[in-house]
Amino acid sequence: MNDELFAIEDITVALATRLMEEKGMDMIEALDAIYNSDTFAKVVDKSTGLMCQSDAYIYDYLNHEIETGKMG
């Protein structure tokens, strides 16, 4: 597995865990919210550099998107 895939998987696990803990989502709901978000699309797009940010930083974007329907 290359470093980028590992980073994406690690970020996904961290985001899903926070969504389950803070928003009461089950795992399927959390993963669905992540994989269908503009935030995740930006994470996997190397040109944005979002993949290199902390899980907390990325979660703030995802949470804003979930709450407002728009990426922060």
MITI-999267 format. One record per residue: residue number from 1; residue in one letter; x, y, z of N, C-alpha, C in turn. Coordinates in Angstrom, 3 decimals. Atoms other than C-alpha are relative to their C-alpha. Layout:
N
{resi = NUM; resn = a; nX = X; nY = Y; nZ = Z; caX = X; caY = Y; caZ = Z; cX = X; cY = Y; cZ = Z}
...
// end
This chain:
72
{resi = 1; resn = m; nX = 0.858; nY = -1.179; nZ = 0.000; caX = 0.000; caY = 0.000; caZ = 0.000; cX = 0.904; cY = 1.242; cZ = 0.000}
{resi = 2; resn = n; nX = -0.836; nY = -1.200; nZ = 0.015; caX = 1.386; caY = 3.393; caZ = -0.831; cX = -0.404; cY = 0.960; cZ = 1.122}
{resi = 3; resn = d; nX = 0.208; nY = -0.935; nZ = -1.111; caX = 1.632; caY = 6.263; caZ = 1.633; cX = -1.293; cY = 0.794; cZ = -0.127}
{resi = 4; resn = e; nX = 1.222; nY = -0.791; nZ = 0.198; caX = -1.252; caY = 8.210; caZ = 0.085; cX = -1.243; cY = -0.799; cZ = 0.366}
{resi = 5; resn = l; nX = 1.155; nY = 0.836; nZ = -0.352; caX = -3.700; caY = 5.323; caZ = 0.371; cX = -0.077; cY = -0.216; cZ = 1.500}
{resi = 6; resn = f; nX = -0.019; nY = 0.168; nZ = -1.450; caX = -2.609; caY = 4.715; caZ = 3.941; cX = -0.522; cY = 1.260; cZ = 0.686}
{resi = 7; resn = a; nX = 0.452; nY = -1.268; nZ = -0.591; caX = -3.144; caY = 8.406; caZ = 4.762; cX = -1.501; cY = 0.171; cZ = -0.159}
{resi = 8; resn = i; nX = 1.441; nY = -0.128; nZ = 0.245; caX = -6.612; caY = 8.393; caZ = 3.177; cX = -0.782; cY = -0.933; cZ = 0.912}
{resi = 9; resn = e; nX = 0.687; nY = 0.946; nZ = -0.880; caX = -7.614; caY = 5.275; caZ = 5.115; cX = 0.046; cY = 0.469; cZ = 1.448}
{resi = 10; resn = d; nX = -0.157; nY = -0.486; nZ = -1.365; caX = -6.257; caY = 6.734; caZ = 8.352; cX = -0.932; cY = 1.185; cZ = 0.269}
{resi = 11; resn = i; nX = 0.889; nY = -1.161; nZ = -0.122; caX = -8.135; caY = 10.002; caZ = 7.804; cX = -1.456; cY = -0.452; cZ = 0.061}
{resi = 12; resn = t; nX = 1.377; nY = 0.493; nZ = 0.046; caX = -11.339; caY = 8.120; caZ = 6.960; cX = -0.407; cY = -0.623; cZ = 1.327}
{resi = 13; resn = v; nX = 0.291; nY = 0.621; nZ = -1.296; caX = -11.155; caY = 6.071; caZ = 10.162; cX = -0.192; cY = 1.069; cZ = 1.071}
{resi = 14; resn = a; nX = 0.100; nY = -1.068; nZ = -1.003; caX = -10.563; caY = 9.195; caZ = 12.257; cX = -1.293; cY = 0.796; cZ = -0.163}
{resi = 15; resn = l; nX = 1.233; nY = -0.757; nZ = 0.246; caX = -13.436; caY = 11.081; caZ = 10.610; cX = -1.229; cY = -0.815; cZ = 0.385}
{resi = 16; resn = a; nX = 1.145; nY = 0.858; nZ = -0.318; caX = -15.834; caY = 8.141; caZ = 10.930; cX = -0.165; cY = -0.142; cZ = 1.509}
{resi = 17; resn = t; nX = 0.052; nY = 0.132; nZ = -1.454; caX = -14.949; caY = 7.691; caZ = 14.588; cX = -0.601; cY = 1.247; cZ = 0.642}
{resi = 18; resn = r; nX = 0.545; nY = -1.249; nZ = -0.564; caX = -15.661; caY = 11.350; caZ = 15.356; cX = -1.472; cY = 0.173; cZ = -0.328}
{resi = 19; resn = l; nX = 1.419; nY = -0.113; nZ = 0.357; caX = -18.952; caY = 11.302; caZ = 13.443; cX = -0.851; cY = -0.925; cZ = 0.861}
{resi = 20; resn = m; nX = 0.751; nY = 0.941; nZ = -0.830; caX = -20.056; caY = 8.234; caZ = 15.392; cX = -0.080; cY = 0.500; cZ = 1.438}
{resi = 21; resn = e; nX = -0.022; nY = -0.468; nZ = -1.387; caX = -19.006; caY = 9.733; caZ = 18.737; cX = -0.768; cY = 1.307; cZ = 0.188}
{resi = 22; resn = e; nX = 0.556; nY = -1.342; nZ = -0.201; caX = -20.143; caY = 13.320; caZ = 18.221; cX = -1.386; cY = 0.196; cZ = -0.597}
{resi = 23; resn = k; nX = 1.293; nY = -0.189; nZ = 0.663; caX = -23.143; caY = 12.950; caZ = 15.924; cX = -0.922; cY = -1.205; cZ = 0.167}
{resi = 24; resn = g; nX = 0.824; nY = 1.172; nZ = -0.255; caX = -24.408; caY = 9.539; caZ = 17.028; cX = -0.299; cY = -0.838; cZ = -1.233}
{resi = 25; resn = m; nX = 0.200; nY = 0.789; nZ = 1.222; caX = -24.091; caY = 8.063; caZ = 13.540; cX = 0.499; cY = -1.421; cZ = 0.218}
{resi = 26; resn = d; nX = -0.594; nY = 1.329; nZ = 0.009; caX = -23.611; caY = 4.362; caZ = 13.039; cX = 1.086; cY = -0.007; cZ = -1.084}
{resi = 27; resn = m; nX = -1.138; nY = 0.045; nZ = 0.905; caX = -20.657; caY = 3.217; caZ = 10.951; cX = -0.398; cY = 0.221; cZ = -1.456}
{resi = 28; resn = i; nX = 0.446; nY = -0.142; nZ = 1.390; caX = -22.597; caY = 2.977; caZ = 7.679; cX = -0.359; cY = 1.453; cZ = -0.298}
{resi = 29; resn = e; nX = 0.360; nY = -1.414; nZ = 0.189; caX = -24.039; caY = 6.484; caZ = 8.096; cX = 1.239; cY = 0.884; cZ = -0.061}
{resi = 30; resn = a; nX = -1.219; nY = -0.809; nZ = -0.043; caX = -20.637; caY = 7.916; caZ = 8.970; cX = 0.803; cY = -0.151; cZ = -1.284}
{resi = 31; resn = l; nX = -0.764; nY = 0.221; nZ = 1.231; caX = -18.879; caY = 6.311; caZ = 6.007; cX = -0.723; cY = 0.572; cZ = -1.210}
{resi = 32; resn = d; nX = 0.784; nY = -0.575; nZ = 1.093; caX = -21.702; caY = 7.343; caZ = 3.686; cX = 0.170; cY = 1.520; cZ = -0.037}
{resi = 33; resn = a; nX = -0.173; nY = -1.454; nZ = -0.075; caX = -21.424; caY = 10.947; caZ = 4.894; cX = 1.389; cY = 0.407; cZ = -0.484}
{resi = 34; resn = i; nX = -1.372; nY = -0.316; nZ = 0.402; caX = -17.660; caY = 10.897; caZ = 4.368; cX = 0.186; cY = -0.195; cZ = -1.494}
{resi = 35; resn = y; nX = -0.290; nY = 0.335; nZ = 1.402; caX = -17.491; caY = 9.161; caZ = 0.983; cX = -0.812; cY = 0.824; cZ = -0.992}
{resi = 36; resn = n; nX = 0.837; nY = -0.800; nZ = 0.896; caX = -20.280; caY = 11.316; caZ = -0.485; cX = 0.167; cY = 1.505; cZ = 0.203}
{resi = 37; resn = s; nX = -0.208; nY = -1.423; nZ = -0.288; caX = -18.865; caY = 14.626; caZ = 0.723; cX = 0.989; cY = 0.645; cZ = -0.968}
{resi = 38; resn = d; nX = -0.989; nY = -0.780; nZ = 0.751; caX = -17.054; caY = 17.350; caZ = -1.169; cX = 1.328; cY = 0.015; cZ = 0.748}
{resi = 39; resn = t; nX = -1.219; nY = 0.008; nZ = -0.809; caX = -14.582; caY = 17.312; caZ = 1.708; cX = 0.862; cY = -1.203; cZ = -0.349}
{resi = 40; resn = f; nX = -0.770; nY = 1.202; nZ = 0.326; caX = -13.553; caY = 13.724; caZ = 0.949; cX = 0.571; cY = 0.093; cZ = -1.409}
{resi = 41; resn = a; nX = -0.505; nY = -0.180; nZ = 1.367; caX = -13.245; caY = 14.550; caZ = -2.747; cX = 1.248; cY = 0.872; cZ = 0.009}
{resi = 42; resn = k; nX = -1.181; nY = -0.867; nZ = -0.113; caX = -10.790; caY = 17.291; caZ = -1.763; cX = 1.158; cY = -0.726; cZ = 0.678}
{resi = 43; resn = v; nX = -1.053; nY = 0.769; nZ = -0.672; caX = -8.881; caY = 14.918; caZ = 0.539; cX = 0.737; cY = -0.882; cZ = -1.004}
{resi = 44; resn = v; nX = -0.642; nY = 0.925; nZ = 0.944; caX = -8.232; caY = 12.435; caZ = -2.276; cX = 0.613; cY = 0.710; cZ = -1.205}
{resi = 45; resn = d; nX = -0.601; nY = -0.792; nZ = 1.079; caX = -7.309; caY = 15.209; caZ = -4.720; cX = 1.334; cY = 0.556; cZ = 0.508}
{resi = 46; resn = k; nX = -1.329; nY = -0.377; nZ = -0.490; caX = -3.556; caY = 15.548; caZ = -4.184; cX = 0.299; cY = 1.486; cZ = -0.169}
{resi = 47; resn = s; nX = -0.326; nY = -1.402; nZ = 0.282; caX = -3.504; caY = 19.052; caZ = -5.647; cX = -0.505; cY = 0.964; cZ = 1.076}
{resi = 48; resn = t; nX = 0.538; nY = -0.884; nZ = -1.041; caX = -5.503; caY = 20.465; caZ = -2.704; cX = 0.885; cY = 0.053; cZ = 1.238}
{resi = 49; resn = g; nX = -0.836; nY = 0.067; nZ = -1.193; caX = -3.008; caY = 19.404; caZ = -0.041; cX = -0.764; cY = -0.321; cZ = 1.271}
{resi = 50; resn = l; nX = 0.812; nY = 0.260; nZ = -1.192; caX = -5.899; caY = 18.627; caZ = 2.318; cX = 0.396; cY = -1.313; cZ = 0.677}
{resi = 51; resn = m; nX = -0.418; nY = 1.290; nZ = -0.537; caX = -4.614; caY = 15.069; caZ = 2.756; cX = 1.118; cY = 0.160; cZ = 1.039}
{resi = 52; resn = c; nX = -1.144; nY = -0.229; nZ = -0.891; caX = -1.590; caY = 16.515; caZ = 4.585; cX = -0.378; cY = 0.743; cZ = 1.279}
{resi = 53; resn = q; nX = 0.455; nY = -0.729; nZ = -1.182; caX = -3.671; caY = 18.384; caZ = 7.169; cX = -0.389; cY = -0.983; cZ = 1.107}
{resi = 54; resn = s; nX = 0.372; nY = 0.851; nZ = -1.134; caX = -4.610; caY = 17.065; caZ = 10.602; cX = -1.436; cY = -0.493; cZ = -0.143}
{resi = 55; resn = d; nX = 1.361; nY = 0.546; nZ = -0.005; caX = -7.682; caY = 14.918; caZ = 11.150; cX = -0.996; cY = 1.025; cZ = 0.533}
{resi = 56; resn = a; nX = 0.891; nY = -1.006; nZ = -0.599; caX = -9.170; caY = 17.686; caZ = 13.311; cX = -0.321; cY = 1.111; cZ = -0.994}
{resi = 57; resn = y; nX = 0.190; nY = -1.050; nZ = 1.008; caX = -8.698; caY = 20.269; caZ = 10.566; cX = -0.983; cY = -0.475; cZ = -1.068}
{resi = 58; resn = i; nX = 0.877; nY = 0.556; nZ = 1.032; caX = -10.362; caY = 18.024; caZ = 7.985; cX = -1.404; cY = -0.204; cZ = 0.563}
{resi = 59; resn = y; nX = 1.310; nY = 0.202; nZ = -0.616; caX = -13.164; caY = 17.164; caZ = 10.418; cX = -0.786; cY = 1.307; cZ = 0.067}
{resi = 60; resn = d; nX = 0.692; nY = -1.292; nZ = -0.040; caX = -13.969; caY = 20.862; caZ = 10.805; cX = -0.665; cY = 0.308; cZ = -1.341}
{resi = 61; resn = y; nX = 0.588; nY = -0.194; nZ = 1.332; caX = -14.518; caY = 21.088; caZ = 7.042; cX = -1.194; cY = -0.933; cZ = -0.211}
{resi = 62; resn = l; nX = 1.068; nY = 0.980; nZ = 0.186; caX = -16.598; caY = 17.899; caZ = 6.998; cX = -1.216; cY = 0.359; cZ = 0.845}
{resi = 63; resn = n; nX = 1.100; nY = -0.359; nZ = -0.891; caX = -18.696; caY = 18.973; caZ = 9.978; cX = -0.756; cY = 1.212; cZ = -0.537}
{resi = 64; resn = h; nX = 0.638; nY = -1.186; nZ = 0.587; caX = -19.369; caY = 22.364; caZ = 8.382; cX = -0.839; cY = -0.404; cZ = -1.207}
{resi = 65; resn = e; nX = 0.737; nY = 0.454; nZ = 1.187; caX = -20.402; caY = 20.623; caZ = 5.159; cX = -1.267; cY = -0.752; cZ = 0.393}
{resi = 66; resn = i; nX = 1.169; nY = 0.761; nZ = -0.453; caX = -22.746; caY = 18.261; caZ = 7.013; cX = -1.064; cY = 0.947; cZ = 0.558}
{resi = 67; resn = e; nX = 0.950; nY = -0.913; nZ = -0.641; caX = -24.334; caY = 21.099; caZ = 8.986; cX = -0.609; cY = 1.023; cZ = -0.957}
{resi = 68; resn = t; nX = 0.482; nY = -1.072; nZ = 0.881; caX = -24.667; caY = 23.616; caZ = 6.139; cX = -0.282; cY = -0.449; cZ = -1.429}
{resi = 69; resn = g; nX = 0.139; nY = 0.462; nZ = 1.379; caX = -24.581; caY = 21.532; caZ = 2.984; cX = 1.064; cY = 0.565; cZ = -0.921}
{resi = 70; resn = k; nX = -1.068; nY = -0.611; nZ = 0.793; caX = -21.525; caY = 23.482; caZ = 1.835; cX = 1.335; cY = -0.233; cZ = 0.679}
{resi = 71; resn = m; nX = -1.332; nY = 0.169; nZ = -0.555; caX = -17.833; caY = 22.868; caZ = 2.272; cX = 0.496; cY = 1.326; cZ = 0.547}
{resi = 72; resn = g; nX = -0.487; nY = -1.201; nZ = -0.663; caX = -16.218; caY = 25.355; caZ = 4.669; cX = 1.110; cY = 0.583; cZ = -0.705}
// end
